Amino acid sequence: MKRIIVPTGYMGSGSSAVTDLISEFKDCQNEHKSYEYVLLHCPNGLFDLEDKLLIGNNAIRSDEAIRSFEIQMNKLYNKKFWWVGNYEKIIGPNFKNITDKFISNIEQFKFYGYWYMHEEVDTKMFLKLLLRKPLKILTFNKVKFNKILKYKDGMRISFIKPDEFYKFSHEYIYSVVKEIGKGKDNVIIDQFLLPFNLHRVDNYFDDKLKVIAVERDPRDVFIINKYIWQEKQICVPVPLDVHEFCKFYKNMRESELPTDSNKVYRVKFEDLVYNYDEEIEKITKFLGFTKKDHINKRTRFNPDISIKNTQLFRKEEYIEETKIIEKELKKYLYDFPYEINNDVKKTVEFE
């Protein structure tokens, strides 16, 4: 494998445009288009496991960390009708074996024991306790039962050192990527990382990784989400009140930890449209491709079509909300080379 290409963005910022663009290059695997692979950054995913084991660990905490990761990966593998799941089909049956091997590698101790997380009563445990109560009363507590616990396999503990964790995680990630790539030299994995995770990349990846992080003028993000995507039930989770949106957006962007990794390239969605040739040249160089590798130019991403999704905020009915965003989020605005008056009803949705 030559390249792991990860388009990512800030919710509605246009990263799918990069996914479409890179799909035009020679020998790039993108069977599932803009399907989002979340196993690293989802709740109880690999990055949560890292934080729990390397930052928040204690004598017994790793038991919960390992179990939570295992449960979440099983959900992603088994749940067919969860839009981020169905890994058995999307990635392949071997995902389960790869995950089990990784867990075995990081799990250092297994022994009989339990702690309060094992004693938390669920429905199954409650029913067992309910059945035992009359027997205890009738026998005056002479009958002894085994303790009812959530798990039967004891404690699963790890005090793994950072270098070991990252070594096994690297092997795990690249094994999963190999399954996704299906033998292609270059694999596109949409949203495999988020901008907020990019400070971690040098711990997990070698120079095969190429991340393209896309940002977009927040005026268009707000308008298209509130007035178009909501109606089509494809909205992104940001506030619809303009004042709350500005606070949310500013705090979201400021929460991102900086990185100077050479594995990361940042691009504005608008530059892909208004400075297409110049930006394509930069992206091609960053990815290590040549112009000849761009064999299907403009077949998946066409700036002449995508321009319809820009400058939507200029419509008269959005002036007041636009002024608020321009005042509060000035540093994130795009300096358009010229003005156009697009109709939000003519925006284009891409698969």
ABEGO torsion letter per residue (X at the ends): XABBBBBBBAGGAGAAAAAAAAAABBGBBBAAEABBBAAAABBGBAAAAAAAAAAABBAAAAAAAAAAAAAAAAAAAABAABAABGAAAAAEAAAAAAAAAAAAAABABBBBEBBAAAABBBAAAAAAAAAAAAAAAAAGGABBBBBBBABAAEBBBBABBAAAAAAAAAAAAAAAAAAAAGGBABBBBBGABBAAAAAAAAAABBAABBBBBBBBBAAAAAAAAAAAAAAAGABBBBBABAAAAAAAAAAAAAABBBBABAABBBBBAAAAAAAAAAAAAAAAAAAGBBAAABAABGAABBAAAAAAABGAAABAAAAAAAAAAAAAAAAABBBBABBBBBBAAABBBBX
